[in-house]
Amino acid sequence: MLKRDGVEQGLCDMLAHITEHFADSIDAKINAADKLPPSVAQAAGLLVHCLVHEGKVLVCGNGGSAAAAQYFSSVLLDRFEQDRPGLPALALNADASTLTSIATSSGYQDIFSRQVRALGQPGDVLLLICTQEQEPCLVPSIQAAHDREMSVITLTGKDGGHCSSLLHNEDVAIRVPESRSIRIREVHLLILHCLHDLIDAHLFANGSRSES
């Protein structure tokens, strides 16, 4: 009987823990919904302008944010919720050979900036995804993008860290108002879906790419 009671109590504890995660995630999204729509709309406008004018989107991130970067670029290249032509995007963290080569020869801090300098063109956009306050390899990528006359979108959390202080007036900072990385990452995914949807709505509203 004691063993059964222990199992039941353990199940109740797990269910409570799961429910707490759902509640925290919902609260994080509600809080973000109160603060972030203007900056998300501004970022979408920047991406649409880039793509309409034959630019491309370079995306980068570390760890879980690297997966988000690859997901974002893959959806642009393929499709979101409707059939459409592919859009030019590249996740800079996807090529292990390039990353390890640059890290070995130049240092880890240059793994993204060196690619931005080689691949970026005026009018392109760099989308930087980060849940941590300090990621040294991301700061040089912003500087490289500005040197290449690119705009920058930062998708971060908390106060945006040092990256925010490097942005120009035409750049966009989207800062999820949360401190836990898991909550920040969950809201990041929702924001990426918003960007995908807004890009499609503006470029392919009538089933064909709009030039307006």
Secondary structure in CASP SS format (residue, H / E / C, confidence):
PFRMAT SS
TARGET T0000
AUTHOR 0000-0000-0000
METHOD secondary structure of the structure
MODEL  1
M C 1.00
L H 1.00
K H 1.00
R H 1.00
D H 1.00
G H 1.00
V H 1.00
E H 1.00
Q H 1.00
G H 1.00
L H 1.00
C H 1.00
D H 1.00
M H 1.00
L H 1.00
A H 1.00
H H 1.00
I H 1.00
T H 1.00
E H 1.00
H H 1.00
F H 1.00
A H 1.00
D H 1.00
S H 1.00
I H 1.00
D H 1.00
A H 1.00
K H 1.00
I H 1.00
N H 1.00
A H 1.00
A H 1.00
D H 1.00
K H 1.00
L C 1.00
P H 1.00
P H 1.00
S H 1.00
V H 1.00
A H 1.00
Q H 1.00
A H 1.00
A H 1.00
G H 1.00
L H 1.00
L H 1.00
V H 1.00
H H 1.00
C H 1.00
L H 1.00
V H 1.00
H C 1.00
E C 1.00
G C 1.00
K C 1.00
V E 1.00
L E 1.00
V E 1.00
C E 1.00
G E 1.00
N C 1.00
G C 1.00
G H 1.00
S H 1.00
A H 1.00
A H 1.00
A H 1.00
A H 1.00
Q H 1.00
Y H 1.00
F H 1.00
S H 1.00
S H 1.00
V H 1.00
L H 1.00
L H 1.00
D C 1.00
R C 1.00
F C 1.00
E C 1.00
Q C 1.00
D C 1.00
R C 1.00
P C 1.00
G C 1.00
L C 1.00
P C 1.00
A E 1.00
L E 1.00
A E 1.00
L C 1.00
N C 1.00
A C 1.00
D C 1.00
A H 1.00
S H 1.00
T H 1.00
L H 1.00
T H 1.00
S H 1.00
I H 1.00
A H 1.00
T H 1.00
S H 1.00
S C 1.00
G C 1.00
Y H 1.00
Q H 1.00
D H 1.00
I C 1.00
F C 1.00
S H 1.00
R H 1.00
Q H 1.00
V H 1.00
R H 1.00
A H 1.00
L H 1.00
G C 1.00
Q C 1.00
P C 1.00
G C 1.00
D C 1.00
V E 1.00
L E 1.00
L E 1.00
L E 1.00
I E 1.00
C C 1.00
T C 1.00
Q C 1.00
E C 1.00
Q C 1.00
E C 1.00
P C 1.00
C C 1.00
L H 1.00
V H 1.00
P H 1.00
S H 1.00
I H 1.00
Q H 1.00
A H 1.00
A H 1.00
H H 1.00
D H 1.00
R C 1.00
E C 1.00
M C 1.00
S E 1.00
V E 1.00
I E 1.00
T E 1.00
L E 1.00
T E 1.00
G E 1.00
K C 1.00
D C 1.00
G C 1.00
G H 1.00
H H 1.00
C H 1.00
S H 1.00
S H 1.00
L C 1.00
L C 1.00
H C 1.00
N C 1.00
E C 1.00
D C 1.00
V E 1.00
A E 1.00
I E 1.00
R E 1.00
V E 1.00
P C 1.00
E C 1.00
S C 1.00
R C 1.00
S H 1.00
I H 1.00
R H 1.00
I H 1.00
R H 1.00
E H 1.00
V H 1.00
H H 1.00
L H 1.00
L H 1.00
I H 1.00
L H 1.00
H H 1.00
C H 1.00
L H 1.00
H H 1.00
D H 1.00
L H 1.00
I H 1.00
D H 1.00
A H 1.00
H H 1.00
L H 1.00
F C 1.00
A C 1.00
N C 1.00
G C 1.00
S C 1.00
R C 1.00
S C 1.00
E C 1.00
S C 1.00
END
